[in-house]
């Protein structure tokens, strides 16, 4: 995203949204946090 000329804050928000989506899916499926 940075290479496309977007400000760092935009990239940060995109990453946060991705994490929140993943966490919501984990909660929905009653999964524990596990890295790969």
Buried (B, 14 or more C-beta within 10 A) or exposed (E): EEEEEEEEEEBEEEEEEEEEEEEEEEEEEEEEEEEE
